Amino acid sequence: MKAVLAAAFAALSLSGVALAQDDTYVHPARSDGADLPDGLAHTVFASGCFWCTEADFEKLDGVVEVVSGFTGGREDNPDYYDVARGRTGHNEAARIIYDPSVISYDELLHHYWRNVDPFDEGGQFCDRGSGYAPGIFPVSAEQHAAAEASRESVQALFERPIIVQVRDLTTFWPAGIEHQDYHETHPARYTRYRFGCRRDARLRQIWNGIEEG
């Protein structure tokens, strides 16, 4: 569904309105975060549509920037449509750049779980296929250990198996500028897409009433 919308709006997205995104971090990034200024950290999450993942994380205090892109696959500079069609092994994902003195990695993990369907093996919400599979991509041994522990704690809340994988980040490839900050540059279209996918309805169905130990 999202790939069809993206094709329809591509020409408009390349107009000046899309330049609202600060392109400081819109470039390939590796796990070492060499492009980050002192005091900032990063990580990568996949929860289906990267427009939605980006919007979900940008609302958090301590998150400096979120970049929509791809990771986990075998191709350099993957094409958006090839990812959407499951041809590259990549997931749509978002790179989260944050200030760890304001928000911790554990808090980011908690927010991630509340914004993903952890049982869906075929994609996420209305977007189907391996390109929309969920995943956690830590950038260090410390993040990896925390992600695994978080996954175990979430699994303890449910009888159904959690299918979200934890896979160390290699390279994060940013999507085109037309996909960055889509919820801000095309708010009406984004809202229709998110509502039409019933993303928030499904999240409420999963997480409302869940008691954490």
N, C-alpha and C positions, 0 to 999 in steps of 0.2 A: 504493500500500500504506500509506504513512504517513498519508495523509489519512483512510483508513478507521480506522486506529488512533486518530487524534486525535479523530475523532467519537465513538468508543466510550468514550474516557476523558475527554471534555471536562468532564463534571459533576464527576468526581473531581478533575480538575486545578485546578478553581476553588476547591477547599477550602483550608484554612489551610496545607497542606503546600507549596503552590505559592508561598507568600509567602516562602520561603527566599531567593528572588532579591532582592538589593539593587536597588531600582528607581531608583537614582541616575541611571543612563544609559538607562533604558527610556523613551525619548521620541524623536521625530524628530531627526535629526542631519544637519548639512550638512558639506561637506568642510572648512570652516574649523575645525571642532572647537571652536567657541566655548564649549562646555559643559565643556571639559577644564581641570583645574587645571594650573598651571605645572609643567612637567617631564614631562607625559604626552603621548603622541601616539596617533593612531588610524589604522586602515585597515579595509577591508572585503574579505572573500573569500567566494566562493560555491563550494561543493563538494558540491552536492546537499542532502540532508537537513540543515537547520540545527541539529537536535539533535546530529548527529554533528560538524559543523564546530565548534560551540561546545565540545563535549567534547574534540575533538582539540587545540584551542588553549588551553583553560583549564589544561592540564597543564604548560604551559611556564613556566619561571622568567622573571619580568619582565612577564608578561601580568597586568594588574590586573583586567580584567573582559572578558567576552565576552557580547554581546547577540545573540540570534537575531532575525532580521527579514527585510526585503525591500528590494531596490534594483534599479535598472536599467530600471524600467517607466514607464508614463505616468500612473498613477493616484495620487492622494493617499490616504493611509490605506488601502492595499489590504487586501482581505479574504483571509484565509488560504486558503479554499477556492477563491476565484477565481484566486489565484496558482497553486495546485496544479493547477487545470484549464487553465492557460495562457491566461487571459482578460485579463491585465493587462500583459504584457510584463515583469513583475518576475521576478527570481530569488530563491529562498530564499537567504539570505546571513547572515553573521555579522559584526558590528562588533567588531574587536579593539582594545581599549584597552590600551596598553603603555607601559612605561618604557624609552625608548631608551638610557638609561645601563646597562641590564641586558641587553636583547635588541634587536638591530638589525632594521631592516626586511628586510634581506637574509636574516637568519636566519628571519624569519617566512615569507618567500617560499620558502625551502628546505623548511620544514615544510609549507607549503601543497602544494607539488608532490608530496610523499610521501604526501599524504592525499587525492588526487584521481585520478580516471581521466581523463587528459588527451586520450583518444581518443574519448570517448563523446559523440556529437552528439545523442543522444536523451534525455538526462537524466543520472542518475548511479545506478549500481548497480540496485537494484530499483525505484527511483522514476523514472518515465518522464514526459516532457513538458518543455516549455520552461521551466516554473517551477523545474525542478531542474537547469538547465544550469549548468555551471561558469563562473566568471569571476573576474577580479581587478579591483578597483575602487580605484585609487590616489586619494589626496586632495591630491596636490601634483605639480608638475612633476618633482621629484626622485624621488618614489615611482613616477611613471609611467615615467621613464627606467629605473629599476632593475627594474621589472616587465617591461618589454620586453626588457631585457638578459637577465633570468632566463629568460624564455620562449625566447629564442634559444638559450641554453645548454642548456635541457632538450630543445629540438628536435634539437640536435646529438647527443643520446644515442640517438635513435630514427630509424628510417627512415619510420615512419608519421607523417602530419601531426598536429601538436598543434592541437586545436580550441579551447582555452581562449582567450577574448578578454580584452584589457586595455581597460577602459572607465572613464573618469574618473567618480568619484562625484559625484552631484548631491545627492540626499537619501536617507538611510537611514531606513526606517520600521520600528520595532520590532514584533515579533509580540506577541500577547497574553501576559499573565503566565503562562498555563498552559503556554506553550512554553519559557519561560526555565528554564535549568538542568534540563532534562527528565531528563538522565542522572543527576542527583542526587535529584530528587523522585520519580522512577519508575524506579529502577535495574533492577529485574527486567524490566519491559516494554521499557525501552530496550535492554537486553542482548539480549532475544529478537528485537527488531526489527533490530538491527545484525547479529546472527548470521544471521537469516533472509534478510537482504539480501545476504549473502556479501560485505559491504564489505571486510573485512580480508583475506579470501581473494583477492579481486580485486587489492587493493593489493599483496599479496605477489607475485602473479603478474606484475604490471607491474614492480615496483621491485627485487625481490630479485636480487642479482647485477649490478645496473647499476653500472658504473664511471664515475665522474665524471672529466672531464678537468681 
